[in-house]
C-alpha cells in the first residue's frame, strides 16, 4: 500500500515537468485588410511553432502576420517591423528581426511535399539574445564584481 502512495506522489509531483503539460498553447487571431486569420502556437523547446488556419497571401502579408505573431508570443515592443536579413535553413525560408536585447528568427516551412495543402502557412519562431543582452546581463555584472573585489582588497590592504 505504501508503494502505491509513493508512486502516486512521485507521478503527481513530476507532472509539471512533463513536456506535454509544460507546452504553452495559445490561440490568436491576425487581422489584416478586414480579414481574420486565426492561428495556434505551441512551444516546442526553445522554438514556438505556429500554424495558421488559412494563408494570408503574399510574402509581405506573411511577414506582417509573422511580426504580429512575434508580438503576441514575446510581448517585446522593441521588435523592428522590417527584417534585417533572410536566409534558407533546411528548406525553410527564415527572416531575422532585431530588437533592443534580442534577435528573433521567423521561419516559414515549405509546402512542397503535400499537393493537397499547398496553401497552408506554418513555421516557427526563435528568440536569441544579442550582444546588448550579453553586456547588460553577463559582462557588466561580472565587471562590477571584479572591480568591487579589487576595491575592497585595496581598501583593506590585502593588495
HELIX and SHEET records of a PDB file:
HELIX    1   1 UNK A    2  UNK A   14  1                                  13    
HELIX    2   2 UNK A   15  UNK A   17  5                                   3    
HELIX    3   3 UNK A   19  UNK A   22  1                                   4    
HELIX    4   4 UNK A   59  UNK A   74  1                                  16    
HELIX    5   5 UNK A  115  UNK A  117  5                                   3    
HELIX    6   6 UNK A  131  UNK A  134  1                                   4    
HELIX    7   7 UNK A  135  UNK A  139  3                                   5    
HELIX    8   8 UNK A  140  UNK A  156  1                                  17    
SHEET    1   A 7 UNK A  25  UNK A  32  0                                        
SHEET    2   A 7 UNK A  35  UNK A  44 -1                                        
SHEET    3   A 7 UNK A  47  UNK A  52 -1                                        
SHEET    4   A 7 UNK A 121  UNK A 129 -1                                        
SHEET    5   A 7 UNK A 102  UNK A 108 -1                                        
SHEET    6   A 7 UNK A  92  UNK A  98 -1                                        
SHEET    7   A 7 UNK A  85  UNK A  89 -1                                        
END                                                                             
